[in-house]
């Protein structure tokens, strides 16, 4: 009986350790970037030894990939939560923009762009970056589909996929500039301009600019 309890109690501890390592890997990524990060540096951040990292994740690339994936899933869940209570698709889009801006101010998307740059040299990393963008594009398409389901419109020559791709690409460019300049005023203006253009195409007007 005691052995069974010991085994059942081990799983939560292992999961907690795994999460702590992922969080430490992300913190280290933000501080020093992909190019200079080492398993030793991550282990120091996590308060464990390198052997523990290898036990849970195998190698550094797997650990870093999972760390980025985990934080992006967290971001996606946060955006979904922000749009769930929106009374319409158009307002849901505004809520998504505002939440993205909140996330960016808290944690500029340096790691995501590191992932893209590494994707130019690694097919595995490239696939991970494409999955990341695919997830955010799908979320945007869901908002636009909701708009249509509510009786909203889009120009006949514009598809949901086209508009979602435009929004993701445009917002990404603005966030990249913010990562370099840290100029909140210009970033807010640019995001509001993108949002106004999108809402205009949807037959709506902006009600809640990013702040």
C-alpha positions in Angstrom: 0.0 0.0 0.0 2.8 2.4 0.9 4.6 1.6 -2.3 1.5 2.4 -4.3 1.0 5.7 -2.6 4.7 6.5 -3.2 4.3 5.8 -6.9 1.0 7.7 -7.3 2.6 10.7 -5.5 5.6 10.7 -7.9 3.6 11.7 -11.0 2.6 15.1 -9.7 6.1 15.8 -8.5 7.5 14.8 -11.9 5.0 17.1 -13.7 5.8 20.0 -11.4 9.5 19.5 -12.0 8.9 19.4 -15.8 6.9 22.6 -15.6 9.6 24.3 -13.6 12.2 23.3 -16.1 10.1 24.7 -19.0 9.6 28.0 -17.2 13.3 28.2 -16.5 14.1 27.5 -20.1 11.8 30.3 -21.2 13.2 32.8 -18.7 16.7 31.9 -19.9 15.6 32.3 -23.5 14.3 35.8 -22.8 17.4 36.8 -21.0 20.1 35.5 -23.3 18.5 34.3 -26.5 18.7 31.1 -28.5 22.3 31.5 -29.8 24.0 31.7 -26.4 21.7 29.5 -24.3 23.1 26.3 -22.8 21.7 23.4 -20.8 23.9 24.4 -17.9 22.4 27.9 -18.0 18.8 26.4 -18.0 19.7 24.1 -15.2 21.0 27.0 -13.1 17.8 28.9 -13.8 15.7 25.8 -12.8 17.8 25.0 -9.7 18.6 21.5 -10.9 21.4 19.6 -12.6 22.0 19.1 -16.3 21.2 15.3 -16.0 17.7 16.2 -14.8 17.1 18.2 -17.9 18.2 15.4 -20.1 16.0 12.9 -18.2 12.9 15.0 -18.8 13.5 16.3 -22.3 16.4 14.4 -23.9 18.2 17.2 -25.5 18.4 21.0 -25.6 16.5 21.5 -28.8 13.6 19.5 -27.6 13.5 21.4 -24.3 13.6 24.8 -26.1 11.0 23.8 -28.6 8.6 22.7 -25.8 9.3 25.8 -23.8 8.3 28.1 -26.7 5.3 25.8 -27.5 4.1 26.0 -23.9 4.2 29.8 -23.7 2.4 30.2 -27.1 -0.3 27.8 -25.9 -0.7 29.9 -22.8 -0.9 33.0 -24.9 -3.5 31.4 -27.2 -5.6 30.3 -24.2 -5.4 33.9 -22.8 -6.6 35.3 -26.1 -9.4 32.8 -26.4 -10.5 33.7 -22.8 -10.6 37.4 -23.7 -12.8 36.9 -26.8 -15.2 34.4 -25.2 -17.4 37.0 -23.6 -17.4 39.4 -26.6 -20.9 40.1 -27.8 -20.0 40.0 -31.5 -17.3 38.8 -33.8 -16.1 42.4 -34.5 -15.7 43.1 -30.8 -14.0 39.8 -30.3 -11.4 40.9 -32.9 -10.9 44.1 -30.9 -10.5 42.1 -27.7 -8.0 39.8 -29.4 -5.9 42.9 -30.5 -6.0 44.4 -27.0 -5.0 41.1 -25.4 -2.1 40.6 -27.8 -0.9 44.1 -27.0 -1.1 43.4 -23.3 1.0 40.2 -23.8 3.6 42.0 -25.9 4.0 44.8 -23.4 4.5 42.2 -20.7 6.8 40.0 -22.7 8.0 41.2 -26.2 8.0 38.4 -28.7 11.8 38.0 -29.0 11.7 34.3 -28.5 9.2 33.8 -31.3 11.4 35.7 -33.7 14.4 33.7 -32.6 12.4 30.6 -33.5 11.7 32.0 -37.0 15.4 32.9 -37.6 16.4 29.4 -36.5 13.8 28.0 -38.8 15.8 29.3 -41.7 18.6 26.9 -40.8 16.6 24.0 -39.2 13.7 22.2 -40.9 12.5 21.0 -37.5 12.4 24.5 -36.1 10.8 25.7 -39.3 8.0 23.3 -38.9 7.5 24.4 -35.3 7.3 28.0 -36.3 4.8 27.2 -39.0 2.6 25.4 -36.5 2.8 28.4 -34.2 1.6 30.7 -37.0 -1.0 28.2 -38.0 -2.5 28.2 -34.6 -2.8 32.0 -34.4 -4.2 32.1 -38.0 -6.8 29.5 -37.1 -7.8 31.6 -34.0 -8.2 34.7 -36.3 -10.2 32.7 -38.8 -12.6 31.5 -36.1 -13.2 35.1 -35.1 -13.9 36.1 -38.7 -16.2 33.1 -39.2 -18.1 34.1 -36.1 -18.6 37.5 -37.7 -20.1 35.9 -40.8 -22.2 33.5 -38.8 -23.7 36.6 -37.1 -24.8 38.0 -40.4 -21.7 40.1 -41.0 -20.0 40.6 -44.4 -16.7 40.7 -46.1 -15.9 42.1 -49.6 -16.7 39.4 -52.2 -13.1 39.2 -53.3 -11.8 38.7 -49.8 -11.8 35.3 -48.1 -11.5 34.6 -44.3 -8.1 33.0 -44.9 -6.9 36.0 -46.9 -7.9 38.5 -44.2 -6.5 36.3 -41.4 -3.2 36.0 -43.1 -3.1 39.8 -43.6 -3.8 40.4 -39.9 -1.3 38.0 -38.6 1.4 39.2 -41.0 0.7 42.9 -40.3 0.5 42.5 -36.5 3.7 40.4 -36.5 5.6 43.2 -38.3 4.4 45.8 -35.8 5.4 43.6 -32.9 8.8 43.0 -34.4 9.3 46.8 -34.7 8.3 47.2 -31.1 10.8 44.6 -30.0 13.5 46.7 -31.6 12.3 50.2 -30.7 10.2 49.8 -27.5 8.1 52.7 -28.8 4.6 52.1 -27.4 3.0 55.2 -29.0 3.9 54.2 -32.5 3.0 50.6 -31.9 -0.4 51.5 -30.6 -1.1 53.7 -33.5 0.0 51.0 -36.0 -2.1 48.3 -34.3 -5.2 50.6 -34.2 -4.7 51.3 -37.9 -4.6 47.6 -38.8 -7.6 47.0 -36.7 -9.6 49.9 -38.2 -8.8 48.6 -41.7 -9.9 45.1 -40.8 -13.1 46.3 -39.1 -13.9 48.5 -42.1 -13.6 45.5 -44.4 -16.0 43.8 -42.0 -18.5 46.7 -42.2 -17.7 47.9 -38.6 -15.9 50.7 -36.8 -13.4 50.7 -34.0 -15.0 51.0 -30.6 -12.1 50.2 -28.2 -8.6 51.3 -29.4 -5.6 49.5 -27.9 -4.2 51.4 -24.9 
